[in-house]
């Protein structure tokens, strides 16, 4: 098992045990035998809002990283978390990841997910320049999410 998989497994074990994982970056790096930046890499690539996680971080001497699953809350809370992470523009890949995560967490039904994926597809916005596509997609996706609450 490579170092990234080892770090991810340790974090997942903490999440399964307690529902959240709180750690100090340096302590985890020492435990695994890697540099703290490797911990940052794993967290930023495998524990993203699109994948259903909230990551809080405080740097400094008493700093920590806290990771929680969004799927653990109510349907409304999970959707509001996604809404808060969308921003003013949204690319197709990120929107698709949000939708798949919501479907896998049983927040939305499979049929709803299919319709949402069709509505955020680049092919729907082919006449628009890319920056506008992402802005329109964000607005459409937000409205679809609000309708599911």
URWO-V144955 format. One record per residue. N is the residue number from 1. SS is DSSP state (H for helix, E for strand, C for the rest). Layout:
n: [N:N]
ss: [SS:SS]
This chain:
n: [1:2:3:4:5:6:7:8:9:10:11:12:13:14:15:16:17:18:19:20:21:22:23:24:25:26:27:28:29:30:31:32:33:34:35:36:37:38:39:40:41:42:43:44:45:46:47:48:49:50:51:52:53:54:55:56:57:58:59:60:61:62:63:64:65:66:67:68:69:70:71:72:73:74:75:76:77:78:79:80:81:82:83:84:85:86:87:88:89:90:91:92:93:94:95:96:97:98:99:100:101:102:103:104:105:106:107:108:109:110:111:112:113:114:115:116:117:118:119:120:121:122:123:124:125:126:127:128:129:130:131:132:133:134:135:136:137:138:139:140:141:142:143:144:145:146:147:148:149]
ss: [C:C:H:H:H:H:H:H:H:H:H:H:H:H:H:H:H:H:C:E:E:E:E:C:H:H:H:H:H:H:H:H:C:C:C:H:H:H:H:H:H:H:H:H:H:H:C:C:H:H:H:C:E:E:E:E:E:E:C:C:C:C:C:E:E:E:E:E:E:H:H:H:C:C:H:H:H:H:H:H:H:H:H:H:H:H:C:C:C:C:C:H:H:H:H:H:H:H:H:H:H:H:H:H:C:C:C:C:C:H:H:H:H:H:H:H:H:H:H:H:C:H:H:H:H:C:C:C:C:H:H:H:H:H:H:H:H:H:H:H:H:H:H:H:H:H:H:H:C]
